[in-house]
C-alpha cells in the first residue's frame, strides 16, 4: 500500500510538472521580470544610494511613501480594462507604454545628485512607481486573461512562474548594480543609465508576446444585463460595476473578510523589507555581499521555491500553501534578529536568505493564485488591482514608518525583527478562521 501511495504521488507530481510545459508561461515569466525590475530602481538601489549619502534611517524610510501608488493603483485600474491603446492590444499596449515611461525616468534620475536634488529624486521615483504600478495592472490582467477561467492548476502554475520572473527582475538583475557600485567607477546615477538600457531590452519581449483574446464587451453585457453607450453607461461599466460585482458575487461580509486577510498577511514582511538594505549596511555587509546573498542567492532560491510552491498549491490547495508560508515568514524574521546579535556572518546570512526566499516565494505564489481565482474575467485587471493593492498596502503605507520604529528602539535591530515576526500571528489566526471559505472559492472554479 505504501508503494502504491508513493507511486500515485509521483504520478501526480509528474502530471503537475507537465502543466509548466505550456509556452504561454514564457511570456508570463518575462512579464514577471518586468514587474519586479522597477522596484530595484525605487527600492534597493535608491536606499543604498541615500544611505551612502548619509541620510538618516527615518528619511530613507519615508522615501517608501512613493510605494503608496501600488496601494492606490486600483483607482485608475478600470481604465486599463476599458481603454485600449492604439497599438499592440489592450494588455501589451499599456505594458509597453509604461515600460517606455520607466526608461525615460531612469534617464532623468541619472542626471540628479542626492546632495542637491533630493526633491527631484523623490519626484522621479514617484513617477517610476506610478508607471510601474500601472504596468503591474496590465501584467496581472494579461496573466489572468491568458489562463482558462476553470483551470485552477494552470492558474497556480502561472502564479509560480510569474513569481519566479518577478524575482529574476528584482533579485537576478537587481544584483548587478551592487557589484558595479563596489568594483567599478560607476556612481549610483551612472547605474540608472544601465537600468534604462535593461528596461529597453524587456520592451523587446513585450513586442514578441501574443495578446490574449477576451471579448470583454460580451462579458460585460452578461453581467450588466444590458448594452449601451453614453457617459452614464461608460461611468457605470468602467468605475462602478467592477467593484460592485466582486461584493455582490461573494457577499459583502465574505468579500470584506477576503480583503482584510489580504491586507494583514504580509505586514511583518513589509516592515522587514523596507529596512533590510539599511540593516545590511549598518551591520557591516558590503555592497557585494548584498548583491551576492540578498539578490543573487535569493533569486535562485525564490525561483526553486516558486515552482515548488506552485506544485504544492496544485496538489494540496491554496489554503495550506498560505498557512505554511505564514509560519515560515515569522521564522525567517527571527533569523534576521539572530544576525543582528552575531554580526556580519555571510554563512548565517546565506541560511537566512534561503529561509526568507522560501517564505517570499511560497507566500507570493499562494497569494497571487488566490487573488486570481477571486477575479471575474470581465474585470480581471481592475479586481486584481483592488486586491493586490491591499496586499502591498502594509509595505507602502504602514511600513514607510519602519525607520521611525528602529529609531524608537534605539537601533535595536533584534527587537525590531522580533516585532515583525509577531506581526504575522494575527493574519494566521484570521486565515484559519476563513479556511473553509478559501477552499470553497478555490474548488468552485474547478
N, C-alpha and C positions, 0 to 999 in steps of 0.2 A: 504493500500500500504506500509506504514511504517513497519507493522508487517511482510509482505511478504519479504520486503527488509532485515529486521533483520534475518528472518528465513533462507533466502538464504545465508546470510553472515555466520551464524552459521554452516549451512550445508557445506559451502566451507571450514570453519575453521576446522571442524572435518575431512573433506576429506584430508586437508593438513596435519593434525596430523597423519593420517594413513600412510603417507609417511615415518615417522620415525620408523615404526614397522619392517622394513627390517633388518634382523640380520646382514647384512654386515656392518651396521653403527656402530656396536660394535667394529669391527676391526678398522674402521676409527677413532673412539673415542680413542682407545688405542694408535694408531699411533700418534694421536694429542698430547697425553700426552708425548710421547717420543720425539716429535718435540719441545715442549715448555720447557721441563725439562732442557736441556743443557744450555739454556740462563740464568738460575739461577747460574750456575757454573761460567760463564764468565761475568755475569751482576750484579745482585743484591748482591750475596754473595761476589764476588770479590770486588765490590765497597765498601761494608760495611767493609770488611777486610782491605782494603787500607786506608779507612777513619779512622778506629780505630788505624792504624799505623801512623796517622797524615800526610798522603800525601796531597798535595795541590789539589784544585779543578781542576786546569789545568792538573795536572799529571793524576788524575783519569779519566778526560775526554778523555785524549789521549789514555788511555787503550782501549777506544771504537774503536780504529783503527782496532783491531783484528776482529771486526764485518764486516770489509770490505770483508771478504771471502763470506758473504751472498750476496754481490753485484756482485761478480765475479764468483760465482759458475756455472753460465751458460756456462762458458768457457769449463769446463770439463763435463757438463751435458750430451752432446751427447754420452759419453762413457757409461752412465748408461742406455741409450736406446739401445745401440749396444752390449755391452759386458755382457754376462750372467755368473754370478758366478757359480761354480760347485756344489753349494748346495742351497736348498730352493727356487730357481727360480730367475727370473730377478729382481723383486722388493724386495722380502723378503731377498734374499741373500745379496744385497747391504745394506739393513737396518740392518741386523744382524751384518755384518762386521763393520759398522760404530758404532753401539752400543758397540761392544767389544772394539773398539779403544777408545771410550769415557771413558769406565771403567778403562782402563789402564792409561789414562791421569789423572783421578781423584786420582788414587793410587799414581802417581808421585807427583801430587800437594800437597798431604797430607804430603809429606816429605820435603816441602820447607818452607822457612821463608821469610816474607815480608821485613825484615830488611837487610838480606844478599843475598837473591836470587831473587831480583826483576826482573832481566833479564829473569831468567828461568821461573818465574811465567808468565811473558808475553809470553814466547815461548810456554809453555804448554797450556796456554789459547788460543794461535793461533791454536795449533793442535786440541784442543777441537772444536774451531769454524770451522775448515776445516772439521772435521768428522761430526759435527752437520749439517753444510750446505749441505754436500753431502748426509747425511741421509734424509734431507728435500726434496732433488730432488727425491729420490726414493719413499718417502712417498706421495708426491704430485702426482707422476706418478701412484702410486697404487690407490689413490682415484679416479683419472680421469678414469683409466682403469676399475675400479670396477663398475662405473655407466654407463648405456647405453648412447650412444652419443646423442640421441634425447630426453633424459629425463631431461628437464630443471628443473622440480620440484625436481627430485632426486638429481641433482647437487647442488641446493640451500640448500636442506636438508643436504647433505653430507658436504657442506661448514660450515653450522652451527654446526654440530656435531664435525667436525674437530676443529673448533674454541673453542668449549666447552672443548674438550680434551686438546687443547694447553694450555688453561688457568688452567685446572686441574693440568697439569705438572708445569706450571710457577707460578700459584698462590696458588693452594692447596698444592702441595708438596713443593713449594718454601717458604711456611711459616715456615716449620719445622726448617730449620737452624737458623732462627732468635729467635725462642723460646729456642733452645738449647744454643745459644750464651748468652742469658740473665739468664737462670735458671739452667744451669748445668756447669760443669767444662770443657766442650768441648771448645777447641780453634778452630779458623777458619780452620787450617789444619786438625784437627780431623774431622771436619764436612765433609770434602771432602771424607773421608773414607765411611761415611754414604751415600753420594751421589753416590758413586761407587756401593754400595750394592743395592740401589734403581734402578739404571740403569740395574743391573743384573736381577732384577725382571721384568723389562719391556721387557727384551730379551725373557722371557718365553712367553709373549703374542705374540711376533713375531713368535715363533715356532708353536703356536696354530692357526695361521691365514692361510686362504686359498689363494693361489696365483691366481690373475685374469688371465684368458686365453685370450690373444691377439695375433693374427697372424701378427706380425709386418712385416715379410718378404713379405706377400701378400699385405699389405697396402703400403709398400714402393715401391713395383713394380708397383702398380697402379699410384702412384704419379710420379715416375721417368720414367714410361712407358718402363721399361727395367729391366732385371735382369743381374747379372754379378758377377764377382769376381776380385781379384787383388787389388793392393794398390790404384790405382786411383779411382776405383769404391767405395772402402771402405771409402776413404777420402771424396768423394762427398756425399755419403749416410750418413756418420756419422757427418761431420763437416760443410757442406755447405747447403745441402737440407733442414734440419730442420728450418734454419733461412730464406732461400730464399723462402720457401713455405709460411711462415707466411706473408711476404711482398707481394708476388705475389697474394695470396688469398684475401688480404684486400686492396691492392693498397698501394703504398709507402706513400702517403700523410696521408691516414687514419691510416695505421699501425703506422706511426710516431706519430700521434695525440694520439692514444691509449697509446703508450709508454710514451709520455710526461705527460699525465694526471696521469698515474700510478706512475710516479716519484714524481710529485708535491703533491699528495693527502695527504701524512702523514708526511711531513717535520716538521710541527709545533708540532705534537705529538712526533716525534722523538727527537726534542730538549728537550722537557719536560721530556721524559722518561729517557734520558741519565743522567740527573741531579737530578732525583726525589729522589733517596736514599740519596744523598748528602744534598739535601734540607731538607728532613725529619730530618736528624741528626742535621743539623745546627739550625733548627728552634726549636728543643728541644724534638722531639718524641723519645721514647726508641725503642730498637730492638723489644720488644714485641708489641708495638704499630704498628710498621711497619709490623710485622708478622700478627697481627690481622686484621688491616684495609687494608693495601696495598696488602696483599696476600690473606688471608682467605676470608674477605668480598668481595674483588674484584673478587675472584674466583667464589663465588656463584652468585654474580650479573652478571658476564660475562656469566656464563652458562645459566641463565634465559634469558638474552637478546640475547644470541647467538641463542637459539631456537626460540625466538620471531622474531629475525631478519630474520631467515630462512623462517618463516611463512609470514612475510611482503614481502620478495622477491618473494615467490611463488604467493602471492595474488596481489601485486601491481607492481612488477617488480624491477629489479636491480637498474635502474636509480634513482628511488625515495628513495630506501634504501641508496644509496650513498649520495644523497643530504641531507637527514635527518641526517645521520651520520656526515657529514662535518660541518653542523651548530652546532650540539651538541658538536663536537670536540672543536670548538672555545669557546663555553660556559664553558666547563669543565676546559680549561686552565685558564680562567678568575677566576674561583673559587679557583684555586691554588694561584693566586695573592691575593685573599682575605685572605687566610690562612697566607700568608707572612705578612699581616698587623695585624692580630688578635693574632698571636702566636699559640702555640701547643694546639688547641682545638680539642679533639677527636670527639666531636659531629659534628663540621664543616668538619673534615677530613672524617667522615663516609658519610656525604652527598656528598662531593666532589668525594669520591671513587665510590659511586653509579652512579653519573653522568658520571664519567670517564669510569667506567665499561661498561655502556650502549654505550658510544662512541666507545670504543675499540672493543667491541663485534659486534656492528652493522656495523661498517665500515669494519672490517675484513671479516665478513660473506659476505657482498656485494662484496667486492673486490675479495675474493677468488672465489666466484661463477662467477663473471665477467671474471676473467683471465682464469678460467677453460673452459668457453664457447669459448674462443678465440683459444684454443689449438686443433691441429689436433691429432687424436688418435695415428697416426704412430710415432709422436714425442712428446708425452704427457709430458714426464719428461723434455725434452730439452726446449720446447717452454714455459712451465710453469716456468721453472727456469729463463729463459730470462726475463720474465715479473715480476716475484716475486722478482728477484734481483734488479730491478729498484724500486719496491715498498719499499724495505728496504734500498735503496741507501742513502736516506736522513738521516736515522739513523746511517748507518755505515760509511759514508764518511763525509757529511756536519756536522752532529750533534756531531762528535767527537771533534769539536771546541767549544761545548757548554760551557765548563768550562771557556774558554777564554772570552766568551761573558759575563758570570756572573761576572768575574773579571773586565772586561772593564766597567761594570755598577757599580763597587764598591760594589758588593754583593747585589745590589738592586733586590731582587727576584721578587717583584711585577712587576717591569718594564720588567724583563725577561719574565715572564709568559704572560704579555700583548702582548709582541712582538711575542711570539709563537702563540697566538690566531690570530694575524693579518696575520701570515704566511699561514693560512688556506684559506684566501679570494681568492688568485689567482687560486687555484685549483677548487674552487666552480664556479668561472666565466668560467673557461675552461670546467668544467663538463657540465655547462648549454649550452655551445656552441656546444658540440658534443652529446647532449642528443639523437637526432634522430638516430645517428649512433649506439649508445649503444643499443637503443631499437630494431634497425634493426638486430644487431648481436644476441641479446637475443632471439627474436622471430623467426629468421631464423633457429634456432636449434630445434624448436618445430616440 
